[in-house]
Amino acid sequence: MQCLKTIKFIFAPIWKTWFFLEFLVTLVILYPLFFFTIRTQRLETAFKVKRFWSRCIAYLSGIIPVVIYKTKSKKMPRPCVFVGNHTSYLDIVLSTFYIDHLAIYMGKAELMKAPLFKTFFKGMDIPVNRKSRVDPHKALARAAEEIDKGRSMVIFPEGTISSSGVLKPFKNGAFKLAIDKQVPIVPIVNLNNWKLLQNGGYFKSHGCFGVARTVVLPPIETKGMTEDNLVDLRERVRDLIYNTLKEYHNGTKN
């Protein structure tokens, strides 16, 4: 057992170095396409490039995504709000394997400081400064405009990464948005991404190739709901995600 831990301790930083290297190299190669399509507001095309990029990142690093659909169809409602638990940066990378149309991501504003990522957040996605009282409201207002254009939203309602896979309390924003715009919520369960690429110290956290499993739960309609239903909806979605995590982790499916 100690020998296995030693091997993992040595291998994890090597694999993570390779992961981030091929992540950056493929981004640099595809950057002209991203820059042109986003600058000219060809966002449908930009999302297809993002989908191709995700596949490059996954397969070159030895990650095999497996999507388990609990829905009647693999075709996702459009527009909708995708709501998932957040356990790893892989949650974002692998989301294009189940999202079949243009979706806008809401993420932390700190990514704006990275020169290459700035292109996404200025022209395609929505940055949020969670320390500001005003910024989250502005971000939700912009998200509402995107839904009016027929574009879906991807929001992680925990607001931060849970490095151990333990589900944290949900914030209201995603559910208020879905109710205000009367669009479905699609709950997403990331089962084991944190075991493949864990958030934390470079030499202390997990990092390895493997099968990444994601469960897509049936859409939840919000038509007819009001803000009076917000808390119930939020807790309903959280319970669905929690119970699915428990089902797969405690059973033989993980």
MIMI-48988 format. One record per residue (C-alpha): x, y, z. Coordinates in nm, 2 decimals, always signed. Layout:
<sites>
<site><X>X</X><Y>Y</Y><Z>Z</Z></site>
...
</sites>
This chain:
<sites>
<site><X>+0.00</X><Y>+0.00</Y><Z>+0.00</Z></site>
<site><X>+0.28</X><Y>+0.24</Y><Z>+0.09</Z></site>
<site><X>+0.45</X><Y>+0.15</Y><Z>-0.24</Z></site>
<site><X>+0.14</X><Y>+0.24</Y><Z>-0.43</Z></site>
<site><X>+0.11</X><Y>+0.58</Y><Z>-0.25</Z></site>
<site><X>+0.47</X><Y>+0.65</Y><Z>-0.34</Z></site>
<site><X>+0.42</X><Y>+0.57</Y><Z>-0.70</Z></site>
<site><X>+0.11</X><Y>+0.80</Y><Z>-0.71</Z></site>
<site><X>+0.30</X><Y>+1.07</Y><Z>-0.54</Z></site>
<site><X>+0.57</X><Y>+1.06</Y><Z>-0.80</Z></site>
<site><X>+0.34</X><Y>+1.01</Y><Z>-1.10</Z></site>
<site><X>+0.08</X><Y>+1.28</Y><Z>-1.02</Z></site>
<site><X>+0.30</X><Y>+1.59</Y><Z>-1.07</Z></site>
<site><X>+0.45</X><Y>+1.44</Y><Z>-1.39</Z></site>
<site><X>+0.10</X><Y>+1.37</Y><Z>-1.54</Z></site>
<site><X>-0.02</X><Y>+1.72</Y><Z>-1.43</Z></site>
<site><X>+0.27</X><Y>+1.88</Y><Z>-1.60</Z></site>
<site><X>+0.19</X><Y>+1.70</Y><Z>-1.92</Z></site>
<site><X>-0.18</X><Y>+1.79</Y><Z>-1.88</Z></site>
<site><X>-0.11</X><Y>+2.16</Y><Z>-1.85</Z></site>
<site><X>+0.15</X><Y>+2.16</Y><Z>-2.12</Z></site>
<site><X>-0.08</X><Y>+2.00</Y><Z>-2.38</Z></site>
<site><X>-0.36</X><Y>+2.22</Y><Z>-2.26</Z></site>
<site><X>-0.15</X><Y>+2.53</Y><Z>-2.33</Z></site>
<site><X>+0.00</X><Y>+2.41</Y><Z>-2.66</Z></site>
<site><X>-0.34</X><Y>+2.31</Y><Z>-2.81</Z></site>
<site><X>-0.48</X><Y>+2.65</Y><Z>-2.69</Z></site>
<site><X>-0.20</X><Y>+2.84</Y><Z>-2.86</Z></site>
<site><X>-0.25</X><Y>+2.64</Y><Z>-3.18</Z></site>
<site><X>-0.63</X><Y>+2.70</Y><Z>-3.18</Z></site>
<site><X>-0.61</X><Y>+3.06</Y><Z>-3.05</Z></site>
<site><X>-0.63</X><Y>+3.23</Y><Z>-3.39</Z></site>
<site><X>-0.96</X><Y>+3.04</Y><Z>-3.46</Z></site>
<site><X>-1.09</X><Y>+3.14</Y><Z>-3.12</Z></site>
<site><X>-0.98</X><Y>+3.50</Y><Z>-3.16</Z></site>
<site><X>-1.14</X><Y>+3.53</Y><Z>-3.51</Z></site>
<site><X>-1.47</X><Y>+3.36</Y><Z>-3.43</Z></site>
<site><X>-1.53</X><Y>+3.54</Y><Z>-3.10</Z></site>
<site><X>-1.42</X><Y>+3.88</Y><Z>-3.24</Z></site>
<site><X>-1.66</X><Y>+3.84</Y><Z>-3.53</Z></site>
<site><X>-1.93</X><Y>+3.70</Y><Z>-3.30</Z></site>
<site><X>-1.95</X><Y>+3.37</Y><Z>-3.47</Z></site>
<site><X>-2.01</X><Y>+3.21</Y><Z>-3.14</Z></site>
<site><X>-2.17</X><Y>+2.89</Y><Z>-3.27</Z></site>
<site><X>-1.85</X><Y>+2.82</Y><Z>-3.46</Z></site>
<site><X>-1.64</X><Y>+2.93</Y><Z>-3.16</Z></site>
<site><X>-1.82</X><Y>+2.67</Y><Z>-2.94</Z></site>
<site><X>-1.75</X><Y>+2.40</Y><Z>-3.20</Z></site>
<site><X>-1.38</X><Y>+2.49</Y><Z>-3.18</Z></site>
<site><X>-1.41</X><Y>+2.47</Y><Z>-2.80</Z></site>
<site><X>-1.56</X><Y>+2.13</Y><Z>-2.83</Z></site>
<site><X>-1.27</X><Y>+2.01</Y><Z>-3.06</Z></site>
<site><X>-1.02</X><Y>+2.16</Y><Z>-2.81</Z></site>
<site><X>-1.18</X><Y>+1.97</Y><Z>-2.52</Z></site>
<site><X>-1.14</X><Y>+1.65</Y><Z>-2.71</Z></site>
<site><X>-0.78</X><Y>+1.72</Y><Z>-2.77</Z></site>
<site><X>-0.72</X><Y>+1.80</Y><Z>-2.40</Z></site>
<site><X>-0.90</X><Y>+1.49</Y><Z>-2.29</Z></site>
<site><X>-0.76</X><Y>+1.23</Y><Z>-2.53</Z></site>
<site><X>-0.40</X><Y>+1.36</Y><Z>-2.53</Z></site>
<site><X>-0.40</X><Y>+1.34</Y><Z>-2.15</Z></site>
<site><X>-0.54</X><Y>+0.99</Y><Z>-2.14</Z></site>
<site><X>-0.88</X><Y>+1.09</Y><Z>-2.01</Z></site>
<site><X>-1.18</X><Y>+0.90</Y><Z>-2.15</Z></site>
<site><X>-1.51</X><Y>+1.08</Y><Z>-2.08</Z></site>
<site><X>-1.82</X><Y>+0.86</Y><Z>-2.03</Z></site>
<site><X>-2.15</X><Y>+1.04</Y><Z>-2.03</Z></site>
<site><X>-2.44</X><Y>+0.85</Y><Z>-1.86</Z></site>
<site><X>-2.77</X><Y>+0.99</Y><Z>-1.98</Z></site>
<site><X>-3.08</X><Y>+0.96</Y><Z>-1.75</Z></site>
<site><X>-3.27</X><Y>+1.16</Y><Z>-2.00</Z></site>
<site><X>-3.51</X><Y>+1.04</Y><Z>-2.27</Z></site>
<site><X>-3.29</X><Y>+1.20</Y><Z>-2.54</Z></site>
<site><X>-2.93</X><Y>+1.30</Y><Z>-2.57</Z></site>
<site><X>-3.06</X><Y>+1.63</Y><Z>-2.73</Z></site>
<site><X>-3.05</X><Y>+1.90</Y><Z>-2.46</Z></site>
<site><X>-3.33</X><Y>+2.16</Y><Z>-2.43</Z></site>
<site><X>-3.24</X><Y>+2.50</Y><Z>-2.58</Z></site>
<site><X>-3.21</X><Y>+2.73</Y><Z>-2.41</Z></site>
<site><X>-3.16</X><Y>+2.59</Y><Z>-2.06</Z></site>
<site><X>-2.94</X><Y>+2.63</Y><Z>-1.76</Z></site>
<site><X>-2.69</X><Y>+2.35</Y><Z>-1.70</Z></site>
<site><X>-2.63</X><Y>+2.32</Y><Z>-1.32</Z></site>
<site><X>-2.36</X><Y>+2.09</Y><Z>-1.20</Z></site>
<site><X>-2.15</X><Y>+2.01</Y><Z>-0.89</Z></site>
<site><X>-1.80</X><Y>+2.15</Y><Z>-0.92</Z></site>
<site><X>-1.51</X><Y>+1.92</Y><Z>-0.82</Z></site>
<site><X>-1.23</X><Y>+1.99</Y><Z>-1.07</Z></site>
<site><X>-1.13</X><Y>+2.21</Y><Z>-1.37</Z></site>
<site><X>-1.22</X><Y>+1.90</Y><Z>-1.57</Z></site>
<site><X>-1.58</X><Y>+1.97</Y><Z>-1.51</Z></site>
<site><X>-1.55</X><Y>+2.26</Y><Z>-1.75</Z></site>
<site><X>-1.32</X><Y>+2.09</Y><Z>-2.00</Z></site>
<site><X>-1.55</X><Y>+1.78</Y><Z>-2.03</Z></site>
<site><X>-1.88</X><Y>+1.97</Y><Z>-2.03</Z></site>
<site><X>-1.87</X><Y>+1.99</Y><Z>-2.42</Z></site>
<site><X>-1.91</X><Y>+1.61</Y><Z>-2.44</Z></site>
<site><X>-2.28</X><Y>+1.64</Y><Z>-2.33</Z></site>
<site><X>-2.36</X><Y>+2.00</Y><Z>-2.43</Z></site>
<site><X>-2.48</X><Y>+1.98</Y><Z>-2.79</Z></site>
<site><X>-2.53</X><Y>+2.35</Y><Z>-2.86</Z></site>
<site><X>-2.38</X><Y>+2.69</Y><Z>-2.79</Z></site>
<site><X>-2.36</X><Y>+2.75</Y><Z>-2.41</Z></site>
<site><X>-2.22</X><Y>+3.04</Y><Z>-2.23</Z></site>
<site><X>-2.02</X><Y>+2.98</Y><Z>-1.91</Z></site>
<site><X>-2.02</X><Y>+3.18</Y><Z>-1.59</Z></site>
<site><X>-1.68</X><Y>+3.17</Y><Z>-1.42</Z></site>
<site><X>-1.46</X><Y>+3.35</Y><Z>-1.17</Z></site>
<site><X>-1.32</X><Y>+3.69</Y><Z>-1.28</Z></site>
<site><X>-0.97</X><Y>+3.59</Y><Z>-1.18</Z></site>
<site><X>-0.94</X><Y>+3.41</Y><Z>-1.52</Z></site>
<site><X>-0.95</X><Y>+3.75</Y><Z>-1.69</Z></site>
<site><X>-0.59</X><Y>+3.80</Y><Z>-1.56</Z></site>
<site><X>-0.47</X><Y>+3.52</Y><Z>-1.79</Z></site>
<site><X>-0.40</X><Y>+3.68</Y><Z>-2.14</Z></site>
<site><X>-0.53</X><Y>+3.39</Y><Z>-2.35</Z></site>
<site><X>-0.84</X><Y>+3.33</Y><Z>-2.14</Z></site>
<site><X>-0.93</X><Y>+3.69</Y><Z>-2.15</Z></site>
<site><X>-1.06</X><Y>+3.64</Y><Z>-2.51</Z></site>
<site><X>-1.32</X><Y>+3.39</Y><Z>-2.39</Z></site>
<site><X>-1.45</X><Y>+3.61</Y><Z>-2.10</Z></site>
<site><X>-1.46</X><Y>+3.93</Y><Z>-2.29</Z></site>
<site><X>-1.64</X><Y>+3.80</Y><Z>-2.59</Z></site>
<site><X>-1.80</X><Y>+3.47</Y><Z>-2.51</Z></site>
<site><X>-1.83</X><Y>+3.38</Y><Z>-2.14</Z></site>
<site><X>-1.93</X><Y>+3.58</Y><Z>-1.83</Z></site>
<site><X>-1.68</X><Y>+3.66</Y><Z>-1.56</Z></site>
<site><X>-1.80</X><Y>+3.71</Y><Z>-1.20</Z></site>
<site><X>-1.62</X><Y>+3.88</Y><Z>-0.92</Z></site>
<site><X>-1.78</X><Y>+3.70</Y><Z>-0.63</Z></site>
<site><X>-1.63</X><Y>+3.94</Y><Z>-0.37</Z></site>
<site><X>-1.84</X><Y>+4.22</Y><Z>-0.52</Z></site>
<site><X>-2.20</X><Y>+4.27</Y><Z>-0.42</Z></site>
<site><X>-2.29</X><Y>+4.43</Y><Z>-0.75</Z></site>
<site><X>-2.10</X><Y>+4.21</Y><Z>-1.00</Z></site>
<site><X>-2.30</X><Y>+3.89</Y><Z>-0.95</Z></site>
<site><X>-2.63</X><Y>+4.08</Y><Z>-1.03</Z></site>
<site><X>-2.47</X><Y>+4.23</Y><Z>-1.34</Z></site>
<site><X>-2.35</X><Y>+3.88</Y><Z>-1.45</Z></site>
<site><X>-2.70</X><Y>+3.74</Y><Z>-1.41</Z></site>
<site><X>-2.85</X><Y>+4.03</Y><Z>-1.61</Z></site>
<site><X>-2.61</X><Y>+3.95</Y><Z>-1.89</Z></site>
<site><X>-2.69</X><Y>+3.58</Y><Z>-1.86</Z></site>
<site><X>-3.06</X><Y>+3.66</Y><Z>-1.90</Z></site>
<site><X>-2.97</X><Y>+3.85</Y><Z>-2.22</Z></site>
<site><X>-2.79</X><Y>+3.55</Y><Z>-2.35</Z></site>
<site><X>-3.09</X><Y>+3.32</Y><Z>-2.28</Z></site>
<site><X>-3.31</X><Y>+3.57</Y><Z>-2.47</Z></site>
<site><X>-3.08</X><Y>+3.51</Y><Z>-2.77</Z></site>
<site><X>-3.14</X><Y>+3.13</Y><Z>-2.74</Z></site>
<site><X>-2.81</X><Y>+3.05</Y><Z>-2.57</Z></site>
<site><X>-2.79</X><Y>+2.82</Y><Z>-2.28</Z></site>
<site><X>-2.59</X><Y>+2.89</Y><Z>-1.96</Z></site>
<site><X>-2.35</X><Y>+2.68</Y><Z>-1.76</Z></site>
<site><X>-2.34</X><Y>+2.76</Y><Z>-1.39</Z></site>
<site><X>-2.18</X><Y>+2.58</Y><Z>-1.10</Z></site>
<site><X>-2.39</X><Y>+2.69</Y><Z>-0.80</Z></site>
<site><X>-2.15</X><Y>+2.60</Y><Z>-0.53</Z></site>
<site><X>-1.95</X><Y>+2.90</Y><Z>-0.64</Z></site>
<site><X>-1.61</X><Y>+2.72</Y><Z>-0.59</Z></site>
<site><X>-1.44</X><Y>+2.39</Y><Z>-0.65</Z></site>
<site><X>-1.49</X><Y>+2.11</Y><Z>-0.39</Z></site>
<site><X>-1.15</X><Y>+1.94</Y><Z>-0.40</Z></site>
<site><X>-1.27</X><Y>+1.63</Y><Z>-0.22</Z></site>
<site><X>-1.59</X><Y>+1.59</Y><Z>-0.42</Z></site>
<site><X>-1.81</X><Y>+1.67</Y><Z>-0.12</Z></site>
<site><X>-2.12</X><Y>+1.87</Y><Z>-0.23</Z></site>
<site><X>-2.13</X><Y>+2.22</Y><Z>-0.09</Z></site>
<site><X>-2.44</X><Y>+2.44</Y><Z>-0.04</Z></site>
<site><X>-2.59</X><Y>+2.60</Y><Z>-0.36</Z></site>
<site><X>-2.62</X><Y>+2.97</Y><Z>-0.43</Z></site>
<site><X>-2.95</X><Y>+3.11</Y><Z>-0.57</Z></site>
<site><X>-2.83</X><Y>+3.27</Y><Z>-0.89</Z></site>
<site><X>-2.87</X><Y>+2.98</Y><Z>-1.14</Z></site>
<site><X>-3.22</X><Y>+2.90</Y><Z>-1.01</Z></site>
<site><X>-3.34</X><Y>+3.26</Y><Z>-1.01</Z></site>
<site><X>-3.22</X><Y>+3.29</Y><Z>-1.37</Z></site>
<site><X>-3.40</X><Y>+2.98</Y><Z>-1.48</Z></site>
<site><X>-3.73</X><Y>+3.09</Y><Z>-1.31</Z></site>
<site><X>-3.70</X><Y>+3.44</Y><Z>-1.43</Z></site>
<site><X>-3.66</X><Y>+3.32</Y><Z>-1.79</Z></site>
<site><X>-3.89</X><Y>+3.02</Y><Z>-1.75</Z></site>
<site><X>-3.63</X><Y>+2.78</Y><Z>-1.90</Z></site>
<site><X>-3.54</X><Y>+2.42</Y><Z>-1.79</Z></site>
<site><X>-3.26</X><Y>+2.33</Y><Z>-1.56</Z></site>
<site><X>-3.05</X><Y>+2.04</Y><Z>-1.66</Z></site>
<site><X>-2.87</X><Y>+1.89</Y><Z>-1.35</Z></site>
<site><X>-2.52</X><Y>+1.75</Y><Z>-1.42</Z></site>
<site><X>-2.34</X><Y>+1.52</Y><Z>-1.18</Z></site>
<site><X>-1.96</X><Y>+1.50</Y><Z>-1.21</Z></site>
<site><X>-1.88</X><Y>+1.17</Y><Z>-1.04</Z></site>
<site><X>-1.51</X><Y>+1.14</Y><Z>-1.03</Z></site>
<site><X>-1.33</X><Y>+1.43</Y><Z>-1.20</Z></site>
<site><X>-1.17</X><Y>+1.53</Y><Z>-0.88</Z></site>
<site><X>-1.00</X><Y>+1.19</Y><Z>-0.86</Z></site>
<site><X>-0.83</X><Y>+1.25</Y><Z>-1.19</Z></site>
<site><X>-0.74</X><Y>+1.62</Y><Z>-1.16</Z></site>
<site><X>-0.78</X><Y>+1.74</Y><Z>-0.80</Z></site>
<site><X>-0.77</X><Y>+2.11</Y><Z>-0.70</Z></site>
<site><X>-0.50</X><Y>+2.17</Y><Z>-0.44</Z></site>
<site><X>-0.12</X><Y>+2.16</Y><Z>-0.39</Z></site>
<site><X>+0.07</X><Y>+2.05</Y><Z>-0.70</Z></site>
<site><X>+0.25</X><Y>+1.76</Y><Z>-0.51</Z></site>
<site><X>-0.04</X><Y>+1.68</Y><Z>-0.28</Z></site>
<site><X>-0.34</X><Y>+1.65</Y><Z>-0.51</Z></site>
<site><X>-0.45</X><Y>+1.37</Y><Z>-0.74</Z></site>
<site><X>-0.35</X><Y>+1.37</Y><Z>-1.10</Z></site>
<site><X>-0.38</X><Y>+1.07</Y><Z>-1.34</Z></site>
<site><X>-0.54</X><Y>+0.94</Y><Z>-1.66</Z></site>
<site><X>-0.86</X><Y>+0.74</Y><Z>-1.65</Z></site>
<site><X>-1.23</X><Y>+0.73</Y><Z>-1.72</Z></site>
<site><X>-1.42</X><Y>+1.04</Y><Z>-1.63</Z></site>
<site><X>-1.79</X><Y>+0.97</Y><Z>-1.56</Z></site>
<site><X>-2.07</X><Y>+1.23</Y><Z>-1.58</Z></site>
<site><X>-2.44</X><Y>+1.18</Y><Z>-1.53</Z></site>
<site><X>-2.69</X><Y>+1.39</Y><Z>-1.71</Z></site>
<site><X>-3.02</X><Y>+1.40</Y><Z>-1.52</Z></site>
<site><X>-3.36</X><Y>+1.48</Y><Z>-1.68</Z></site>
<site><X>-3.44</X><Y>+1.85</Y><Z>-1.73</Z></site>
<site><X>-3.66</X><Y>+2.02</Y><Z>-1.47</Z></site>
<site><X>-3.92</X><Y>+2.26</Y><Z>-1.61</Z></site>
<site><X>-3.96</X><Y>+2.60</Y><Z>-1.45</Z></site>
<site><X>-4.26</X><Y>+2.72</Y><Z>-1.64</Z></site>
<site><X>-4.52</X><Y>+2.86</Y><Z>-1.40</Z></site>
<site><X>-4.26</X><Y>+2.89</Y><Z>-1.12</Z></site>
<site><X>-4.20</X><Y>+3.21</Y><Z>-0.93</Z></site>
<site><X>-3.94</X><Y>+3.33</Y><Z>-0.69</Z></site>
<site><X>-4.16</X><Y>+3.17</Y><Z>-0.42</Z></site>
<site><X>-4.04</X><Y>+2.84</Y><Z>-0.56</Z></site>
<site><X>-3.67</X><Y>+2.94</Y><Z>-0.57</Z></site>
<site><X>-3.55</X><Y>+2.77</Y><Z>-0.25</Z></site>
<site><X>-3.75</X><Y>+2.45</Y><Z>-0.32</Z></site>
<site><X>-3.61</X><Y>+2.43</Y><Z>-0.67</Z></site>
<site><X>-3.25</X><Y>+2.49</Y><Z>-0.55</Z></site>
<site><X>-3.28</X><Y>+2.22</Y><Z>-0.28</Z></site>
<site><X>-3.45</X><Y>+1.98</Y><Z>-0.52</Z></site>
<site><X>-3.17</X><Y>+2.01</Y><Z>-0.77</Z></site>
<site><X>-2.91</X><Y>+1.97</Y><Z>-0.50</Z></site>
<site><X>-3.08</X><Y>+1.67</Y><Z>-0.36</Z></site>
<site><X>-3.09</X><Y>+1.51</Y><Z>-0.70</Z></site>
<site><X>-2.72</X><Y>+1.56</Y><Z>-0.75</Z></site>
<site><X>-2.64</X><Y>+1.45</Y><Z>-0.39</Z></site>
<site><X>-2.84</X><Y>+1.13</Y><Z>-0.42</Z></site>
<site><X>-2.68</X><Y>+1.05</Y><Z>-0.76</Z></site>
<site><X>-2.33</X><Y>+1.09</Y><Z>-0.61</Z></site>
<site><X>-2.43</X><Y>+0.87</Y><Z>-0.32</Z></site>
<site><X>-2.58</X><Y>+0.61</Y><Z>-0.56</Z></site>
<site><X>-2.27</X><Y>+0.58</Y><Z>-0.77</Z></site>
<site><X>-2.01</X><Y>+0.62</Y><Z>-0.49</Z></site>
<site><X>-2.17</X><Y>+0.37</Y><Z>-0.26</Z></site>
<site><X>-2.26</X><Y>+0.12</Y><Z>-0.52</Z></site>
<site><X>-2.05</X><Y>-0.06</Y><Z>-0.79</Z></site>
<site><X>-2.09</X><Y>+0.20</Y><Z>-1.06</Z></site>
<site><X>-1.81</X><Y>+0.44</Y><Z>-0.96</Z></site>
</sites>
